[in-house]
Amino acid sequence: MKKRIITGTILAAILIPMVTFEIFLGVFQVTMALFVIIATIEMIRMYETEKPFQHLPKIGIVLLTLATFFSVGGVLGNLEHNPLEKSGLLNITIPLITLTLFSFLVLFKEFNGVDVGKALTIVNYVGLGAASIVILRFLGTRFIVYLLLITSVTDIFAYLFGVKFGKHKMSPHISPKKSWEGAIAGTVFATLIAASFALFYGYFFQPGTALGRMFNSGGQMTLLENFSSLGEELPLWVQGLIIVPMTMIASIVGQIGDLVASRLKRTYDIKDFGTILPGHGGLIDRFDSVLLVAMFLNAIFLLIYRLFPAVAII
């Protein structure tokens, strides 16, 4: 537990400035590219407990996951870059990435249909998940903080209430320690805290104040303001009818993400995906729920942006 706390503190000290301040945007993008590489290698090593991959397919899977990450996330841009305004690039890159992956069946003798499924899982899980995190950062600091609030508050309160009050096992064949009491508490507190942040963002970081200049230079009052007409035209209570259920579902998705990672580890009989984070394991062990919640939020925000666009994203 001591290692876990120390690692978590160091991780927070590194990540909070990186996702908050514009000066670190380039560092954030490079860090996310490294995240993709390391997380992909962790997934490959997990699958190799069953059957080793040849060297060239392993390199190919890493490159295809990176290609998915770059093409979907639209990284290496500045804060004026709007990743939701996509051209037809994805209509080109995604089919080419899929075609390349299927060609491995012909190019590599030991690479079979099951391996294609494993590789597609890696490409989508890691590549799309990491790209979704980057997209949320480009949309604004408040979006990625909203993501991290949902996942971290869910984890903390699910653990605390699970230890204290957990009696009914949620999914004992996957994760015996998780309980329905903890899961419900995690979702309730995550919904209260993260939805409050989204709805009262401008009150927490008031424009003109020191905190406002640091974290809310655009002067937005809610998560959706200057992103969608919903945040500009609807009263706060109506925005709440959107934000609250979205936050609740995102918290549930985060817990599903945690169980997905646990199921994979149990299937391949490994304790952790890696050892890069002492007390936590690998990168996927720490960010399993973040990846899925980022994909969910990215899909929801894209839908909102398309149906109810604002004049500009700030």
C-alpha positions as CSV (number, residue, x, y, z in Angstrom):
1,M,0.0,0.0,0.0
2,K,2.9,2.4,0.8
3,K,4.4,1.9,-2.7
4,R,0.9,2.4,-4.2
5,I,0.5,5.7,-2.4
6,I,4.0,7.0,-3.2
7,T,3.6,6.1,-6.9
8,G,0.1,7.6,-7.1
9,T,1.4,10.9,-5.5
10,I,4.3,11.1,-8.0
11,L,2.0,10.3,-10.9
12,A,-0.4,13.0,-9.8
13,A,2.4,15.5,-9.4
14,I,3.5,14.8,-13.0
15,L,0.1,14.4,-14.7
16,I,-1.8,17.4,-13.1
17,P,0.5,20.1,-14.6
18,M,0.8,18.2,-17.8
19,V,-2.9,18.1,-18.5
20,T,-3.6,21.6,-17.1
21,F,-1.0,24.0,-18.5
22,E,-0.7,24.9,-22.1
23,I,3.1,25.1,-21.9
24,F,3.2,21.3,-21.4
25,L,0.9,20.5,-24.3
26,G,3.8,19.2,-26.4
27,V,5.1,17.1,-23.5
28,F,1.6,15.7,-23.0
29,Q,1.4,14.6,-26.7
30,V,4.8,12.9,-26.6
31,T,3.9,11.2,-23.3
32,M,0.7,9.9,-24.8
33,A,2.6,8.4,-27.7
34,L,5.0,6.7,-25.3
35,F,1.9,5.5,-23.4
36,V,0.6,3.8,-26.5
37,I,3.9,2.1,-27.2
38,I,4.3,0.8,-23.6
39,A,0.6,-0.2,-23.2
40,T,0.7,-2.1,-26.5
41,I,3.8,-4.0,-25.4
42,E,2.0,-4.9,-22.1
43,M,-0.9,-6.3,-24.0
44,I,1.4,-8.2,-26.4
45,R,3.2,-9.7,-23.4
46,M,-0.1,-10.8,-21.9
47,Y,-1.1,-12.6,-25.0
48,E,2.4,-14.2,-25.3
49,T,1.7,-16.1,-22.1
50,E,-0.4,-18.3,-24.4
51,K,1.6,-18.2,-27.6
52,P,4.6,-16.1,-28.6
53,F,4.4,-13.6,-31.5
54,Q,7.1,-13.4,-34.1
55,H,9.2,-10.2,-33.9
56,L,7.9,-8.5,-37.1
57,P,4.2,-9.0,-36.2
58,K,4.9,-7.5,-32.8
59,I,6.6,-4.4,-34.3
60,G,3.7,-4.3,-36.8
61,I,1.1,-4.3,-34.0
62,V,2.9,-1.5,-32.2
63,L,3.1,0.6,-35.4
64,L,-0.6,0.0,-36.3
65,T,-1.7,1.0,-32.8
66,L,0.4,4.2,-33.1
67,A,-1.1,4.8,-36.5
68,T,-4.7,4.5,-35.1
69,F,-3.7,6.8,-32.2
70,F,-2.3,9.5,-34.5
71,S,-5.0,9.3,-37.1
72,V,-7.9,9.3,-34.6
73,G,-6.5,11.7,-32.0
74,G,-5.2,14.2,-34.6
75,V,-2.2,14.8,-32.3
76,L,0.8,17.1,-32.8
77,G,-1.6,20.1,-33.0
78,N,-2.0,23.2,-30.9
79,L,-4.9,24.4,-28.8
80,E,-6.6,25.9,-31.9
81,H,-6.7,22.4,-33.4
82,N,-10.2,21.0,-33.3
83,P,-10.1,17.1,-33.4
84,L,-13.9,16.9,-33.7
85,E,-13.7,18.6,-37.1
86,K,-12.6,15.6,-39.0
87,S,-11.9,15.4,-42.7
88,G,-12.2,12.1,-44.6
89,L,-8.8,11.0,-43.2
90,L,-10.3,8.3,-41.0
91,N,-12.1,6.8,-44.0
92,I,-8.6,6.2,-45.5
93,T,-6.5,5.3,-42.5
94,I,-8.8,2.9,-40.6
95,P,-9.4,0.6,-43.6
96,L,-5.7,0.6,-44.5
97,I,-4.8,-0.3,-40.9
98,T,-7.3,-3.1,-40.9
99,L,-6.1,-4.3,-44.3
100,T,-2.5,-4.3,-43.2
101,L,-3.4,-6.3,-40.1
102,F,-5.2,-9.0,-42.1
103,S,-2.3,-9.2,-44.5
104,F,-0.3,-10.6,-41.5
105,L,-2.2,-13.8,-42.1
106,V,-0.4,-14.2,-45.4
107,L,3.0,-12.6,-44.5
108,F,3.7,-14.5,-41.3
109,K,3.4,-18.2,-41.1
110,E,2.7,-18.4,-37.3
111,F,0.1,-15.6,-37.4
112,N,-3.4,-17.0,-37.4
113,G,-7.0,-15.8,-37.2
114,V,-7.0,-15.8,-33.4
115,D,-3.9,-13.5,-33.5
116,V,-5.8,-11.1,-35.7
117,G,-8.5,-10.8,-33.1
118,K,-5.9,-10.2,-30.4
119,A,-4.2,-7.6,-32.5
120,L,-7.5,-5.8,-33.3
121,T,-8.2,-5.8,-29.5
122,I,-4.9,-4.0,-28.9
123,V,-5.3,-1.5,-31.7
124,N,-8.8,-0.5,-30.6
125,Y,-8.4,-0.7,-26.9
126,V,-5.1,1.1,-26.6
127,G,-5.1,3.2,-29.9
128,L,-8.6,4.5,-29.7
129,G,-8.6,4.9,-25.9
130,A,-5.4,6.9,-25.9
131,A,-6.6,9.0,-28.9
132,S,-9.8,9.8,-27.0
133,I,-7.8,11.1,-24.0
134,V,-5.9,13.4,-26.4
135,I,-9.1,14.6,-28.0
136,L,-10.5,15.5,-24.6
137,R,-7.3,17.5,-23.8
138,F,-7.6,19.4,-27.1
139,L,-11.2,20.3,-26.3
140,G,-10.1,22.0,-23.1
141,T,-8.6,21.4,-19.6
142,R,-12.1,21.1,-18.1
143,F,-12.9,18.1,-20.3
144,I,-9.9,16.0,-19.3
145,V,-10.3,17.0,-15.6
146,Y,-13.9,15.9,-15.9
147,L,-12.7,12.5,-17.2
148,L,-10.2,12.1,-14.4
149,L,-12.6,13.1,-11.7
150,I,-15.1,10.5,-12.9
151,T,-12.6,7.6,-12.9
152,S,-10.6,8.6,-9.8
153,V,-13.7,9.3,-7.6
154,T,-15.4,6.1,-8.7
155,D,-12.3,4.1,-7.8
156,I,-11.7,5.7,-4.4
157,F,-15.3,5.5,-3.1
158,A,-15.9,2.0,-4.6
159,Y,-12.8,0.8,-2.7
160,L,-13.7,2.6,0.6
161,F,-17.3,1.6,0.7
162,G,-16.5,-1.9,-0.6
163,V,-14.0,-2.5,2.2
164,K,-16.4,-1.1,4.9
165,F,-19.8,-2.3,3.7
166,G,-19.3,-4.7,0.8
167,K,-21.4,-7.9,1.3
168,H,-22.8,-8.7,-2.1
169,K,-20.2,-9.8,-4.6
170,M,-20.6,-8.1,-8.0
171,S,-18.6,-10.4,-10.2
172,P,-16.8,-13.0,-8.1
173,H,-15.6,-15.0,-11.1
174,I,-13.7,-11.9,-12.4
175,S,-12.8,-9.9,-9.3
176,P,-13.8,-11.4,-6.0
177,K,-13.2,-8.3,-3.9
178,K,-15.6,-6.0,-5.8
179,S,-19.0,-5.6,-4.3
180,W,-22.3,-4.0,-5.4
181,E,-22.2,-1.7,-2.4
182,G,-18.8,-0.4,-3.4
183,A,-19.9,-0.1,-7.1
184,I,-23.0,1.9,-6.3
185,A,-21.2,4.2,-3.8
186,G,-18.5,4.9,-6.4
187,T,-21.0,5.8,-9.0
188,V,-23.1,8.0,-6.6
189,F,-20.1,10.0,-5.4
190,A,-18.5,10.3,-8.9
191,T,-21.8,11.6,-10.3
192,L,-22.2,14.1,-7.5
193,I,-18.6,15.4,-7.6
194,A,-17.9,15.3,-11.4
195,A,-21.3,16.6,-12.4
196,S,-21.0,19.4,-9.9
197,F,-17.6,20.3,-11.5
198,A,-19.2,20.2,-15.0
199,L,-22.2,22.3,-14.0
200,F,-20.4,24.8,-11.7
201,Y,-17.0,25.0,-13.5
202,G,-17.1,28.8,-13.7
203,Y,-18.0,29.1,-10.1
204,F,-15.0,27.0,-9.0
205,F,-12.7,28.8,-11.3
206,Q,-14.2,32.3,-11.6
207,P,-13.1,34.4,-14.6
208,G,-10.8,37.2,-13.4
209,T,-9.5,35.5,-10.3
210,A,-6.1,33.9,-10.0
211,L,-7.6,30.3,-10.3
212,G,-9.7,31.5,-13.2
213,R,-6.8,32.9,-15.1
214,M,-4.9,29.7,-14.5
215,F,-7.6,27.1,-15.3
216,N,-10.4,29.0,-17.0
217,S,-8.9,31.5,-19.4
218,G,-11.9,31.2,-21.7
219,G,-14.3,32.2,-19.0
220,Q,-16.7,29.3,-19.4
221,M,-19.3,28.8,-16.7
222,T,-20.2,25.2,-17.5
223,L,-18.6,22.2,-19.2
224,L,-20.7,22.7,-22.4
225,E,-20.4,26.5,-22.7
226,N,-18.4,27.6,-25.8
227,F,-18.5,23.9,-26.9
228,S,-22.2,23.4,-27.8
229,S,-25.2,25.6,-28.1
230,L,-26.7,23.5,-25.3
231,G,-24.2,25.2,-22.9
232,E,-25.1,28.7,-24.3
233,E,-28.9,28.5,-24.6
234,L,-30.1,26.2,-21.9
235,P,-30.6,27.0,-18.2
236,L,-28.4,25.3,-15.7
237,W,-31.0,22.8,-14.6
238,V,-31.6,21.6,-18.2
239,Q,-27.9,21.2,-18.7
240,G,-28.0,19.1,-15.5
241,L,-30.5,16.7,-17.2
242,I,-27.7,16.0,-19.7
243,I,-24.6,16.1,-17.5
244,V,-25.9,14.1,-14.6
245,P,-27.0,10.9,-16.5
246,M,-23.9,11.2,-18.7
247,T,-21.7,11.3,-15.7
248,M,-23.5,8.4,-14.0
249,I,-23.1,6.2,-17.2
250,A,-19.5,7.2,-17.5
251,S,-18.8,6.0,-14.0
252,I,-20.5,2.7,-14.8
253,V,-18.4,2.4,-18.0
254,G,-15.3,3.0,-15.9
255,Q,-16.1,0.1,-13.6
256,I,-16.8,-2.1,-16.6
257,G,-13.3,-1.1,-17.9
258,D,-11.8,-2.2,-14.6
259,L,-13.6,-5.5,-14.9
260,V,-12.5,-5.9,-18.5
261,A,-8.9,-5.6,-17.5
262,S,-9.4,-8.0,-14.6
263,R,-11.0,-10.5,-16.9
264,L,-8.1,-10.3,-19.3
265,K,-5.6,-10.9,-16.5
266,R,-7.6,-13.8,-15.1
267,T,-7.9,-15.3,-18.6
268,Y,-4.2,-15.2,-19.2
269,D,-3.2,-15.9,-15.6
270,I,-1.2,-12.8,-14.9
271,K,-1.2,-10.6,-11.8
272,D,-0.5,-7.3,-13.5
273,F,0.0,-6.1,-17.1
274,G,3.5,-4.7,-16.2
275,T,5.8,-3.4,-13.5
276,I,6.4,0.2,-14.6
277,L,4.3,1.6,-11.8
278,P,5.4,0.2,-8.4
279,G,2.3,-0.8,-6.3
280,H,0.0,-0.4,-9.3
281,G,1.5,-2.7,-12.0
282,G,1.5,-1.6,-15.6
283,L,0.1,1.4,-17.4
284,I,-3.1,-0.5,-18.3
285,D,-3.5,-1.6,-14.6
286,R,-3.7,2.1,-13.7
287,F,-5.6,3.5,-16.7
288,D,-7.9,0.6,-17.6
289,S,-11.0,2.5,-16.7
290,V,-9.7,5.8,-18.1
291,L,-9.4,4.3,-21.6
292,L,-13.0,3.1,-21.8
293,V,-14.5,6.2,-20.2
294,A,-12.5,8.5,-22.5
295,M,-13.9,6.5,-25.5
296,F,-17.4,6.8,-24.1
297,L,-17.1,10.6,-23.4
298,N,-15.5,11.2,-26.8
299,A,-18.4,9.6,-28.5
300,I,-21.0,11.5,-26.5
301,F,-19.3,14.9,-26.9
302,L,-18.9,14.2,-30.7
303,L,-22.6,13.5,-30.9
304,I,-23.4,16.7,-28.9
305,Y,-21.1,18.8,-31.0
306,R,-22.5,17.5,-34.3
307,L,-26.2,18.0,-33.2
308,F,-25.8,21.2,-31.3
309,P,-22.6,23.0,-32.5
310,A,-21.4,26.2,-30.9
311,V,-19.9,29.1,-32.9
312,A,-16.4,28.1,-31.8
313,I,-14.5,25.9,-29.3
314,I,-12.5,27.8,-26.8
